Amino acid sequence: MKIEALVRQPIFEVTRRAVMGFSSPGHGYRPYRAYTNVASYGDMLFTHTDCLPEQRDLTALWYLCDRWDVEWGGETVFYDANDELMCAVRPRPGRLVVFDGAIKHAGRAPNRICYTPRYTFAIKFERVAIG
């Protein structure tokens, strides 16, 4: 999605307010990329980071589903520096998770019993100097 269109969407204001909580004196965040991901049973989703540690970018991830059963899986998992599982966030309708883009993570595909695709909407924010 083009950034010019994104900032006019109601979802953006909610996201912007959540991201503001990560701001520090003299620094804020601005969006630079937005897109939707889809995953279905059997897809291969790989562990990755969204930026280099020195960039200090943020990722805002919305779960786009009407309903999601815990048995369907599809969690987003986060790893520590030793590649140990640190946290898992399960899809829920309208859930937003904001995280440091340098944290290693992966979306997990839905389980076999799930016939519903797992949609997420990601907005990437870059750290910028303000004032």
N, CA, C and O atoms as a MOPAC input file, in Angstrom:
PM7 MOZYME 1SCF
protein

 N      0.85100 1    -1.16700 1     0.00000 1
 C      0.00000 1     0.00000 1     0.00000 1
 C      0.89900 1     1.23300 1     0.00000 1
 O      1.91700 1     1.27900 1     0.69000 1
 N      0.51000 1     2.20200 1    -0.76700 1
 C      1.26400 1     3.45200 1    -0.80700 1
 C      1.09800 1     4.18500 1     0.52800 1
 O      0.01100 1     4.21500 1     1.10500 1
 N      2.18700 1     4.76700 1     0.99900 1
 C      2.17000 1     5.46300 1     2.28900 1
 C      1.15500 1     6.60200 1     2.29100 1
 O      0.50600 1     6.84900 1     3.30700 1
 N      1.01300 1     7.29100 1     1.17500 1
 C      0.05400 1     8.38900 1     1.09100 1
 C     -1.36900 1     7.90100 1     1.35400 1
 O     -2.16700 1     8.61500 1     1.96100 1
 N     -1.68900 1     6.69400 1     0.90100 1
 C     -3.01300 1     6.11000 1     1.14500 1
 C     -3.11100 1     5.56800 1     2.57000 1
 O     -4.15400 1     5.69000 1     3.21300 1
 N     -2.03600 1     4.97500 1     3.05900 1
 C     -2.02200 1     4.40400 1     4.41000 1
 C     -2.37600 1     5.43800 1     5.46700 1
 O     -3.21500 1     5.17900 1     6.33000 1
 N     -1.75200 1     6.60000 1     5.41300 1
 C     -1.94000 1     7.60100 1     6.47200 1
 C     -3.35300 1     8.17300 1     6.50000 1
 O     -3.71800 1     8.85000 1     7.46100 1
 N     -4.14800 1     7.91800 1     5.47400 1
 C     -5.54800 1     8.36400 1     5.44800 1
 C     -6.50400 1     7.29900 1     6.00200 1
 O     -7.69700 1     7.56600 1     6.14500 1
 N     -6.00900 1     6.11500 1     6.31000 1
 C     -6.85000 1     5.02800 1     6.79300 1
 C     -7.04000 1     5.11600 1     8.30800 1
 O     -6.09800 1     5.46100 1     9.02200 1
 N     -8.24300 1     4.80900 1     8.81400 1
 C     -8.48100 1     4.85700 1    10.26900 1
 C     -7.50700 1     3.98500 1    11.07200 1
 O     -7.12700 1     4.34900 1    12.18400 1
 N     -7.11200 1     2.86100 1    10.52600 1
 C     -6.19900 1     1.96100 1    11.23300 1
 C     -4.83800 1     2.61900 1    11.47800 1
 O     -4.13500 1     2.26000 1    12.42200 1
 N     -4.47300 1     3.56800 1    10.64100 1
 C     -3.16000 1     4.18500 1    10.79400 1
 C     -3.06700 1     5.01200 1    12.06900 1
 O     -2.04000 1     4.97000 1    12.74600 1
 N     -4.10200 1     5.75700 1    12.41300 1
 C     -4.04400 1     6.59900 1    13.61600 1
 C     -3.86300 1     5.74000 1    14.86600 1
 O     -3.09600 1     6.10300 1    15.75700 1
 N     -4.54800 1     4.62500 1    14.93900 1
 C     -4.39000 1     3.70900 1    16.07900 1
 C     -2.95300 1     3.18800 1    16.11800 1
 O     -2.33400 1     3.13300 1    17.18100 1
 N     -2.43500 1     2.81300 1    14.96900 1
 C     -1.06600 1     2.30100 1    14.88000 1
 C     -0.06200 1     3.37400 1    15.26900 1
 O      0.87100 1     3.11100 1    16.02800 1
 N     -0.24900 1     4.57200 1    14.75500 1
 C      0.65700 1     5.68100 1    15.05700 1
 C      0.73000 1     5.94600 1    16.55500 1
 O      1.81300 1     6.17600 1    17.09400 1
 N     -0.41500 1     5.91600 1    17.22700 1
 C     -0.43300 1     6.14300 1    18.67900 1
 C      0.32900 1     5.04200 1    19.41900 1
 O      1.04500 1     5.32200 1    20.38000 1
 N      0.17800 1     3.79900 1    18.97800 1
 C      0.91800 1     2.69400 1    19.61500 1
 C      2.42200 1     2.86100 1    19.41700 1
 O      3.20300 1     2.64000 1    20.34200 1
 N      2.81900 1     3.24500 1    18.22900 1
 C      4.24200 1     3.42000 1    17.90800 1
 C      4.84300 1     4.59900 1    18.67800 1
 O      6.02400 1     4.57300 1    19.02200 1
 N      4.03900 1     5.63300 1    18.95100 1
 C      4.53000 1     6.79500 1    19.69700 1
 C      5.10400 1     6.39400 1    21.05500 1
 O      5.99000 1     7.06900 1    21.57900 1
 N      4.60600 1     5.30500 1    21.62100 1
 C      5.10700 1     4.82300 1    22.90800 1
 C      6.56500 1     4.39300 1    22.86300 1
 O      7.19400 1     4.24300 1    23.91000 1
 N      7.11000 1     4.19400 1    21.67700 1
 C      8.50800 1     3.78700 1    21.51800 1
 C      9.42700 1     4.98300 1    21.26200 1
 O     10.64800 1     4.83100 1    21.22700 1
 N      8.85000 1     6.15800 1    21.08700 1
 C      9.64000 1     7.35600 1    20.80400 1
 C     10.47800 1     7.73100 1    22.01900 1
 O     10.13100 1     7.40700 1    23.15400 1
 N     11.57700 1     8.41500 1    21.76400 1
 C     12.44700 1     8.90600 1    22.82600 1
 C     12.72900 1    10.37900 1    22.55000 1
 O     12.47500 1    10.85000 1    21.44100 1
 N     13.24400 1    11.11300 1    23.52500 1
 C     13.51700 1    12.54000 1    23.28100 1
 C     14.38400 1    12.72600 1    22.02700 1
 O     15.46400 1    12.14900 1    21.90300 1
 N     13.88000 1    13.53800 1    21.11900 1
 C     14.61900 1    13.83600 1    19.89600 1
 C     14.43100 1    12.83000 1    18.77400 1
 O     14.97500 1    13.01600 1    17.68500 1
 N     13.66800 1    11.76300 1    19.01800 1
 C     13.46000 1    10.74400 1    17.98400 1
 C     12.00800 1    10.30100 1    17.93800 1
 O     11.34200 1    10.17300 1    18.96500 1
 N     11.54200 1    10.07300 1    16.73500 1
 C     10.20800 1     9.55300 1    16.51200 1
 C     10.25700 1     8.52500 1    15.39800 1
 O     11.33100 1     8.03800 1    15.04400 1
 N      9.09800 1     8.19300 1    14.84500 1
 C      9.02000 1     7.17200 1    13.79600 1
 C      8.09300 1     7.63300 1    12.69300 1
 O      7.09700 1     8.31300 1    12.94600 1
 N      8.42800 1     7.25600 1    11.45600 1
 C      7.54100 1     7.52100 1    10.32500 1
 C      7.42300 1     6.24400 1     9.49200 1
 O      8.38600 1     5.48700 1     9.37200 1
 N      6.24500 1     6.00900 1     8.92200 1
 C      6.04300 1     4.79800 1     8.12700 1
 C      6.78300 1     4.88800 1     6.79400 1
 O      6.86600 1     5.95500 1     6.18600 1
 N      7.31600 1     3.75500 1     6.35400 1
 C      7.97600 1     3.73600 1     5.04600 1
 C      7.53300 1     2.56900 1     4.16900 1
 O      7.85800 1     2.52800 1     2.98300 1
 N      6.79600 1     1.62300 1     4.74200 1
 C      6.34500 1     0.47500 1     3.94500 1
 C      5.12500 1    -0.14300 1     4.62100 1
 O      5.05000 1    -0.19100 1     5.84800 1
 N      4.16500 1    -0.61600 1     3.81600 1
 C      2.97800 1    -1.27900 1     4.35300 1
 C      2.50900 1    -2.32400 1     3.35400 1
 O      2.45300 1    -2.06500 1     2.15200 1
 N      2.16800 1    -3.51700 1     3.86200 1
 C      1.74700 1    -4.59700 1     2.98000 1
 C      0.99900 1    -5.66700 1     3.77100 1
 O      1.06400 1    -5.70100 1     4.99900 1
 N      0.29600 1    -6.53000 1     3.06400 1
 C     -0.44700 1    -7.63900 1     3.65900 1
 C      0.24800 1    -8.94500 1     3.34700 1
 O      0.69200 1    -9.17700 1     2.22200 1
 N      0.33700 1    -9.80200 1     4.36100 1
 C      0.86100 1   -11.15800 1     4.19800 1
 C     -0.28900 1   -12.15600 1     4.31700 1
 O     -1.26000 1   -11.91300 1     5.03400 1
 N     -0.17500 1   -13.26100 1     3.62200 1
 C     -1.14900 1   -14.33800 1     3.75600 1
 C     -0.38500 1   -15.64900 1     3.90700 1
 O      0.61900 1   -15.87900 1     3.23300 1
 N     -0.87500 1   -16.50000 1     4.79700 1
 C     -0.26900 1   -17.82000 1     4.99700 1
 C     -1.39400 1   -18.84500 1     5.13200 1
 O     -2.40700 1   -18.59700 1     5.78700 1
 N     -1.19800 1   -19.97400 1     4.51400 1
 C     -2.15400 1   -21.07800 1     4.58200 1
 C     -1.42900 1   -22.34200 1     5.02600 1
 O     -0.20000 1   -22.40800 1     5.01900 1
 N     -2.21400 1   -23.34200 1     5.41100 1
 C     -1.62000 1   -24.61700 1     5.82000 1
 C     -0.64700 1   -25.10400 1     4.74700 1
 O     -0.95300 1   -25.07600 1     3.55500 1
 N      0.52600 1   -25.54800 1     5.18900 1
 C      1.52500 1   -26.09800 1     4.28100 1
 C      2.54400 1   -25.08100 1     3.79000 1
 O      3.56500 1   -25.46300 1     3.21900 1
 N      2.28800 1   -23.79300 1     4.00100 1
 C      3.25900 1   -22.77200 1     3.58800 1
 C      4.51900 1   -22.86000 1     4.44300 1
 O      4.46700 1   -23.27600 1     5.60100 1
 N      5.64900 1   -22.46400 1     3.86400 1
 C      6.91200 1   -22.39400 1     4.59300 1
 C      7.19200 1   -20.92400 1     4.87200 1
 O      7.36100 1   -20.12600 1     3.95000 1
 N      7.23800 1   -20.58200 1     6.13700 1
 C      7.52200 1   -19.21500 1     6.56100 1
 C      8.83100 1   -19.24100 1     7.33700 1
 O      8.98500 1   -20.03200 1     8.26800 1
 N      9.75700 1   -18.39700 1     6.97000 1
 C     11.10600 1   -18.47600 1     7.50100 1
 C     11.38800 1   -17.44300 1     8.58700 1
 O     10.79400 1   -16.36600 1     8.61800 1
 N     12.31300 1   -17.80300 1     9.47600 1
 C     12.79100 1   -16.90400 1    10.51600 1
 C     13.57900 1   -15.77600 1     9.85700 1
 O     14.36300 1   -16.00800 1     8.93600 1
 N     13.36000 1   -14.54900 1    10.34000 1
 C     14.02300 1   -13.39000 1     9.73800 1
 C     13.99200 1   -12.20300 1    10.69700 1
 O     13.34300 1   -12.24900 1    11.74200 1
 N     14.70100 1   -11.14300 1    10.32700 1
 C     14.57700 1    -9.85300 1    10.98300 1
 C     14.09900 1    -8.86700 1     9.92000 1
 O     14.24200 1    -9.11100 1     8.72200 1
 N     13.53600 1    -7.76600 1    10.36900 1
 C     13.02900 1    -6.75500 1     9.43700 1
 C     14.01700 1    -5.62200 1     9.19600 1
 O     13.84000 1    -4.82500 1     8.27400 1
 N     15.05700 1    -5.54800 1    10.02400 1
 C     16.06300 1    -4.49200 1     9.85600 1
 C     17.33700 1    -4.88400 1    10.58900 1
 O     17.35900 1    -5.85500 1    11.34500 1
 N     18.37700 1    -4.13200 1    10.36200 1
 C     19.62500 1    -4.30000 1    11.10000 1
 C     19.47000 1    -3.65700 1    12.47700 1
 O     18.70900 1    -2.70000 1    12.62100 1
 N     20.18100 1    -4.16400 1    13.49900 1
 C     20.01800 1    -3.61700 1    14.85400 1
 C     20.23300 1    -2.11300 1    14.95400 1
 O     19.51500 1    -1.44100 1    15.69300 1
 N     21.20100 1    -1.57400 1    14.23200 1
 C     21.49400 1    -0.14200 1    14.34000 1
 C     20.41300 1     0.74300 1    13.70900 1
 O     20.38900 1     1.94800 1    13.95700 1
 N     19.52700 1     0.16800 1    12.90400 1
 C     18.45800 1     0.95500 1    12.28400 1
 C     17.36800 1     1.32600 1    13.27600 1
 O     16.77800 1     2.40200 1    13.18100 1
 N     17.10100 1     0.44600 1    14.22100 1
 C     16.10300 1     0.69300 1    15.27100 1
 C     14.69600 1     0.91800 1    14.70500 1
 O     13.90600 1     1.67700 1    15.26600 1
 N     14.39600 1     0.25000 1    13.58800 1
 C     13.05600 1     0.32400 1    12.98700 1
 C     12.05800 1    -0.44500 1    13.84100 1
 O     12.43600 1    -1.30000 1    14.64200 1
 N     10.79600 1    -0.13500 1    13.66300 1
 C      9.71300 1    -0.85600 1    14.32700 1
 C      8.81800 1    -1.49400 1    13.27700 1
 O      8.67400 1    -0.98200 1    12.16700 1
 N      8.22200 1    -2.61600 1    13.64500 1
 C      7.20700 1    -3.25700 1    12.82000 1
 C      5.90800 1    -3.27900 1    13.61700 1
 O      5.88700 1    -3.70000 1    14.77400 1
 N      4.83900 1    -2.82700 1    12.99700 1
 C      3.50200 1    -2.91200 1    13.57600 1
 C      2.76400 1    -3.98200 1    12.77300 1
 O      2.64400 1    -3.87700 1    11.55200 1
 N      2.27700 1    -5.00200 1    13.45800 1
 C      1.65700 1    -6.13900 1    12.78800 1
 C      0.22000 1    -6.30600 1    13.29000 1
 O     -0.02000 1    -6.56100 1    14.47000 1
 N     -0.71700 1    -6.15600 1    12.36700 1
 C     -2.14400 1    -6.34300 1    12.65800 1
 C     -2.56400 1    -7.72800 1    12.19100 1
 O     -2.17100 1    -8.16600 1    11.10900 1
 N     -3.36000 1    -8.41800 1    12.99900 1
 C     -3.94400 1    -9.70300 1    12.60500 1
 C     -5.33200 1    -9.42900 1    12.03900 1
 O     -6.20300 1    -8.90000 1    12.73000 1
 N     -5.52500 1    -9.79100 1    10.78600 1
 C     -6.76900 1    -9.51100 1    10.07500 1
 C     -7.59300 1   -10.78700 1     9.96800 1
 O     -7.46500 1   -11.54300 1     9.00500 1
 N     -8.42100 1   -11.01100 1    10.94600 1
 C     -9.28500 1   -12.20400 1    10.92500 1
 C    -10.58000 1   -11.87200 1    11.65200 1
 O    -10.60200 1   -11.06900 1    12.58500 1
 N    -11.64500 1   -12.50200 1    11.20900 1
 C    -12.93100 1   -12.33300 1    11.88800 1
 C    -12.97300 1   -13.13000 1    13.18200 1
 O    -13.56100 1   -12.70600 1    14.17600 1
 N    -12.34100 1   -14.28700 1    13.14700 1
 C    -12.22300 1   -15.15500 1    14.32300 1
 C    -11.01100 1   -16.02900 1    14.11500 1
 O    -10.57900 1   -16.24600 1    12.98300 1
 N    -10.45700 1   -16.53700 1    15.21500 1
 C     -9.29900 1   -17.42000 1    15.11700 1
 C     -9.33000 1   -18.37100 1    16.29200 1
 O     -9.33700 1   -17.94600 1    17.44700 1
 N     -9.34900 1   -19.65300 1    15.99700 1
 C     -9.38100 1   -20.69900 1    17.02100 1
 C     -7.94700 1   -21.00300 1    17.46000 1
 O     -7.04200 1   -21.07500 1    16.62900 1
 N     -7.75000 1   -21.17800 1    18.74300 1
 C     -6.41000 1   -21.46300 1    19.26600 1
 C     -5.80600 1   -22.71500 1    18.62100 1
 O     -4.58700 1   -22.81200 1    18.48000 1
 N     -6.64800 1   -23.66700 1    18.23100 1
 C     -6.15400 1   -24.90300 1    17.60800 1
 C     -5.64000 1   -24.69100 1    16.18500 1
 O     -4.99900 1   -25.57700 1    15.62000 1
 N     -5.91200 1   -23.54800 1    15.61600 1
 C     -5.47700 1   -23.27700 1    14.24500 1
 C     -4.00900 1   -22.89300 1    14.14800 1
 O     -3.45800 1   -22.87500 1    13.04700 1
 N     -3.35500 1   -22.58200 1    15.27300 1
 C     -1.93700 1   -22.20300 1    15.23300 1
 C     -1.76900 1   -20.82600 1    14.62600 1
 O     -2.53400 1   -19.90900 1    14.92500 1
 N     -0.75100 1   -20.67800 1    13.76000 1
 C     -0.52900 1   -19.42700 1    13.05700 1
 C      0.12400 1   -18.33000 1    13.88500 1
 O      0.05700 1   -17.15700 1    13.51600 1
 N      0.75100 1   -18.69100 1    14.99600 1
 C      1.37100 1   -17.68800 1    15.85400 1
 C      2.54800 1   -16.98900 1    15.16400 1
 O      3.13600 1   -17.50800 1    14.21500 1
 N      2.86700 1   -15.81400 1    15.66500 1
 C      4.12300 1   -15.15000 1    15.33800 1
 C      5.03800 1   -15.43800 1    16.51200 1
 O      4.69000 1   -15.15100 1    17.65800 1
 N      6.21000 1   -16.00600 1    16.23800 1
 C      7.13400 1   -16.37600 1    17.30700 1
 C      8.37600 1   -15.50000 1    17.25000 1
 O      8.84200 1   -15.12300 1    16.17400 1
 N      8.90100 1   -15.18500 1    18.42200 1
 C     10.06500 1   -14.31600 1    18.55800 1
 C     11.17100 1   -15.07400 1    19.27600 1
 O     10.90500 1   -15.85400 1    20.19000 1
 N     12.41900 1   -14.84200 1    18.85900 1
 C     13.57400 1   -15.56300 1    19.38600 1
 C     14.54800 1   -14.62600 1    20.07300 1
 O     14.62200 1   -13.44100 1    19.74900 1
 N     15.30100 1   -15.17300 1    21.03300 1
 C     16.36000 1   -14.39300 1    21.66900 1
 C     17.66500 1   -14.56600 1    20.88900 1
 O     17.67800 1   -15.19100 1    19.82900 1
 N     18.74700 1   -14.01800 1    21.40800 1
 C     20.04100 1   -14.05000 1    20.71500 1
 C     20.59700 1   -15.46000 1    20.55500 1
 O     21.46300 1   -15.69100 1    19.71200 1
 N     20.10400 1   -16.41000 1    21.36200 1
 C     20.54000 1   -17.80700 1    21.27000 1
 C     19.57100 1   -18.67000 1    20.47200 1
 O     19.64800 1   -19.89800 1    20.51800 1
 N     18.67100 1   -18.04100 1    19.75200 1
 C     17.64500 1   -18.72100 1    18.95500 1
 C     16.70300 1   -19.58200 1    19.78800 1
 O     16.16700 1   -20.58300 1    19.31000 1
 N     16.51000 1   -19.17800 1    21.03700 1
 C     15.51400 1   -19.81700 1    21.88800 1
 C     14.22100 1   -19.02100 1    21.78800 1
 O     14.23800 1   -17.79400 1    21.68600 1
 N     13.11200 1   -19.72900 1    21.81700 1
 C     11.81000 1   -19.07500 1    21.73800 1
 C     11.61700 1   -18.16400 1    22.93900 1
 O     11.69800 1   -18.60300 1    24.08600 1
 N     11.36300 1   -16.90500 1    22.66800 1
 C     11.22200 1   -15.90400 1    23.71500 1
 C      9.74400 1   -15.57900 1    23.96600 1
 O      9.33100 1   -15.35100 1    25.10300 1
 N      8.96100 1   -15.56300 1    22.88600 1
 C      7.57300 1   -15.12500 1    22.99800 1
 C      6.80300 1   -15.62800 1    21.78300 1
 O      7.36000 1   -15.76700 1    20.69400 1
 N      5.53600 1   -15.89400 1    21.98200 1
 C      4.65100 1   -16.24000 1    20.86100 1
 C      3.38500 1   -15.40300 1    20.98700 1
 O      2.82100 1   -15.27000 1    22.07300 1
 N      2.94900 1   -14.84200 1    19.87100 1
 C      1.72300 1   -14.04600 1    19.83700 1
 C      0.75300 1   -14.76200 1    18.92400 1
 O      1.04400 1   -15.00300 1    17.75300 1
 N     -0.40900 1   -15.10200 1    19.47300 1
 C     -1.36700 1   -15.82700 1    18.64500 1
 C     -2.30400 1   -14.86600 1    17.94300 1
 O     -2.64700 1   -13.81500 1    18.48400 1
 N     -2.71600 1   -15.22500 1    16.73900 1
 C     -3.67200 1   -14.38100 1    16.01800 1
 C     -4.97100 1   -14.24000 1    16.80200 1
 O     -5.48400 1   -15.21000 1    17.36000 1
 N     -5.48400 1   -13.04100 1    16.83500 1
 C     -6.80100 1   -12.73900 1    17.39600 1
 C     -7.36900 1   -11.60000 1    16.57000 1
 O     -6.61000 1   -10.75000 1    16.10500 1
 N     -8.66300 1   -11.55600 1    16.37400 1
 C     -9.25800 1   -10.48000 1    15.57500 1
 C     -8.84900 1    -9.09900 1    16.08700 1
 O     -9.06100 1    -8.76600 1    17.25300 1
 N     -8.26200 1    -8.30700 1    15.19900 1
 C     -7.90200 1    -6.94500 1    15.53800 1
 C     -6.70000 1    -6.77100 1    16.44600 1
 O     -6.45600 1    -5.66200 1    16.92300 1
 N     -5.95200 1    -7.81000 1    16.69900 1
 C     -4.77500 1    -7.70200 1    17.56700 1
 C     -3.66400 1    -6.95900 1    16.84200 1
 O     -3.42100 1    -7.18000 1    15.65600 1
 N     -2.99200 1    -6.07100 1    17.57500 1
 C     -1.83100 1    -5.34100 1    17.07200 1
 C     -0.64300 1    -5.67300 1    17.95700 1
 O     -0.73900 1    -5.62200 1    19.18300 1
 N      0.47200 1    -6.01100 1    17.33700 1
 C      1.72900 1    -6.18400 1    18.06100 1
 C      2.76000 1    -5.27100 1    17.39800 1
 O      2.89700 1    -5.25400 1    16.17400 1
 N      3.48100 1    -4.51500 1    18.22100 1
 C      4.53000 1    -3.61400 1    17.73800 1
 C      5.83700 1    -4.10600 1    18.33300 1
 O      5.93000 1    -4.34600 1    19.53700 1
 N      6.86100 1    -4.25700 1    17.47300 1
 C      8.12700 1    -4.78400 1    17.96700 1
 C      9.31600 1    -4.20900 1    17.21400 1
 O      9.18400 1    -3.69800 1    16.10200 1
 N     10.46400 1    -4.30200 1    17.83800 1
 C     11.73600 1    -3.88800 1    17.25000 1
 C     12.01000 1    -4.79700 1    16.05300 1
 O     12.06200 1    -6.01800 1    16.19600 1
 N     12.18200 1    -4.20200 1    14.88400 1
 C     12.38300 1    -4.98200 1    13.66500 1
 C     13.65600 1    -5.81300 1    13.65700 1
 O     13.80700 1    -6.68800 1    12.80400 1
 N     14.57500 1    -5.56100 1    14.58500 1
 C     15.81200 1    -6.34000 1    14.65600 1
 C     15.64800 1    -7.63500 1    15.44200 1
 O     16.57500 1    -8.44300 1    15.48600 1
 N     14.49000 1    -7.85200 1    16.06300 1
 C     14.24200 1    -9.10500 1    16.78800 1
 C     13.94000 1   -10.20400 1    15.77200 1
 O     13.07300 1   -10.04600 1    14.91200 1
 N     14.65700 1   -11.30900 1    15.87900 1
 C     14.42300 1   -12.44200 1    14.98200 1
 C     13.03600 1   -13.02200 1    15.27100 1
 O     12.67300 1   -13.25400 1    16.42500 1
 N     12.26900 1   -13.25100 1    14.20100 1
 C     10.90200 1   -13.73700 1    14.35900 1
 C     10.46400 1   -14.52600 1    13.12600 1
 O     11.15500 1   -14.55100 1    12.10700 1
 N      9.31000 1   -15.16300 1    13.24100 1
 C      8.72000 1   -15.88300 1    12.11100 1
 C      7.22200 1   -16.00500 1    12.33700 1
 O      6.75900 1   -16.20800 1    13.45900 1
 N      6.48200 1   -15.87700 1    11.25700 1
 C      5.06900 1   -16.20800 1    11.29700 1
 C      4.95900 1   -17.70600 1    11.07900 1
 O      5.71000 1   -18.27500 1    10.28700 1
 N      4.05900 1   -18.33000 1    11.75300 1
 C      3.83500 1   -19.76200 1    11.56300 1
 C      2.56000 1   -19.96000 1    10.75100 1
 O      1.56700 1   -19.25900 1    10.94700 1
 N      2.60600 1   -20.90600 1     9.85400 1
 C      1.43200 1   -21.20900 1     9.02500 1
 C      0.34200 1   -21.84800 1     9.88600 1
 O      0.64200 1   -22.46600 1    10.90800 1
 N     -0.90300 1   -21.70300 1     9.48400 1
 C     -1.98500 1   -22.37100 1    10.20500 1
 C     -1.82100 1   -23.89100 1    10.18200 1
 O     -1.18500 1   -24.45100 1     9.28900 1
 N     -2.41000 1   -24.53900 1    11.18500 1
 C     -2.39000 1   -26.00100 1    11.26900 1
 C     -3.31200 1   -26.62600 1    10.22900 1
 O     -4.12200 1   -25.94000 1     9.60700 1
 N     -3.17900 1   -27.91600 1    10.05300 1
 C     -3.93200 1   -28.66700 1     9.04400 1
 C     -5.44400 1   -28.50300 1     9.17800 1
 O     -6.15300 1   -28.47700 1     8.17100 1
 N     -5.94100 1   -28.39400 1    10.39800 1
 C     -7.39600 1   -28.30800 1    10.59500 1
 C     -7.96400 1   -26.92900 1    10.25600 1
 O     -9.17900 1   -26.73500 1    10.28100 1
 N     -7.09700 1   -25.98100 1     9.94200 1
 C     -7.53400 1   -24.61500 1     9.64000 1
 C     -7.68500 1   -24.44300 1     8.13700 1
 O     -6.73100 1   -24.62900 1     7.38200 1
 N     -8.86900 1   -24.09300 1     7.71800 1
 C     -9.12400 1   -23.86500 1     6.29200 1
 C     -9.20000 1   -22.38000 1     5.95500 1
 O     -9.55500 1   -21.98900 1     4.84300 1
 N     -8.85800 1   -21.57300 1     6.94200 1
 C     -8.89000 1   -20.11800 1     6.78400 1
 C     -7.46600 1   -19.58900 1     6.63600 1
 O     -6.60900 1   -19.94200 1     7.44600 1
 N     -7.18300 1   -18.76700 1     5.65000 1
 C     -5.84100 1   -18.17600 1     5.55300 1
 C     -5.57000 1   -17.25200 1     6.74000 1
 O     -6.49300 1   -16.67700 1     7.31600 1
 N     -4.31000 1   -17.12100 1     7.09000 1
 C     -3.86900 1   -16.21000 1     8.14800 1
 C     -3.37900 1   -14.93500 1     7.46300 1
 O     -2.36000 1   -14.94200 1     6.77400 1
 N     -4.11700 1   -13.84200 1     7.66100 1
 C     -3.73600 1   -12.56200 1     7.07000 1
 C     -3.14500 1   -11.65500 1     8.15300 1
 O     -3.67900 1   -11.55400 1     9.25700 1
 N     -2.04300 1   -11.00700 1     7.81300 1
 C     -1.50200 1    -9.96200 1     8.66400 1
 C     -1.21800 1    -8.74300 1     7.80300 1
 O     -0.90100 1    -8.85600 1     6.61900 1
 N     -1.33700 1    -7.58900 1     8.41600 1
 C     -1.02500 1    -6.33000 1     7.74200 1
 C      0.14100 1    -5.70900 1     8.49100 1
 O      0.02800 1    -5.39700 1     9.67600 1
 N      1.26100 1    -5.52900 1     7.80300 1
 C      2.48100 1    -5.00800 1     8.41900 1
 C      2.72000 1    -3.57000 1     7.98900 1
 O      2.58500 1    -3.22000 1     6.81600 1
 N      3.07700 1    -2.74900 1     8.96300 1
 C      3.50200 1    -1.38200 1     8.68700 1
 C      4.89700 1    -1.23100 1     9.28300 1
 O      5.09200 1    -1.44100 1    10.48000 1
 N      5.86800 1    -0.86700 1     8.44300 1
 C      7.23800 1    -0.68100 1     8.89600 1
 C      7.47300 1     0.80600 1     9.14700 1
 O      7.08700 1     1.66100 1     8.35000 1
 N      8.12100 1     1.08800 1    10.28500 1
 C      8.42800 1     2.45500 1    10.68000 1
 C      9.93000 1     2.62900 1    10.83800 1
 O     10.60300 1     1.77900 1    11.42200 1
 N     10.44900 1     3.72700 1    10.31900 1
 C     11.86200 1     4.03500 1    10.50700 1
 C     12.01300 1     5.10500 1    11.56800 1
 O     11.17500 1     5.99700 1    11.71000 1
 N     13.10900 1     4.99100 1    12.31100 1
 C     13.41400 1     5.95400 1    13.35900 1
 C     13.95500 1     7.22400 1    12.70700 1
 O     14.81400 1     7.16400 1    11.82700 1
 N     13.44200 1     8.37500 1    13.15000 1
 C     13.87100 1     9.65800 1    12.58500 1
 C     14.12000 1    10.66100 1    13.70800 1
 O     13.48700 1    10.61200 1    14.76200 1
 N     15.04700 1    11.56200 1    13.45700 1
 C     15.29900 1    12.65500 1    14.38300 1
 C     14.18700 1    13.68800 1    14.23200 1
 O     13.75500 1    13.98800 1    13.11900 1
 N     13.73000 1    14.22800 1    15.35800 1
 C     12.69700 1    15.26700 1    15.32500 1
 C     13.17300 1    16.47500 1    16.11400 1
 O     14.02700 1    16.37100 1    16.99400 1
 N     12.60700 1    17.61000 1    15.78100 1
 C     12.88900 1    18.83900 1    16.51700 1
 C     14.12600 1    19.44000 1    16.07500 1
 O     14.52300 1    20.48600 1    16.58800 1

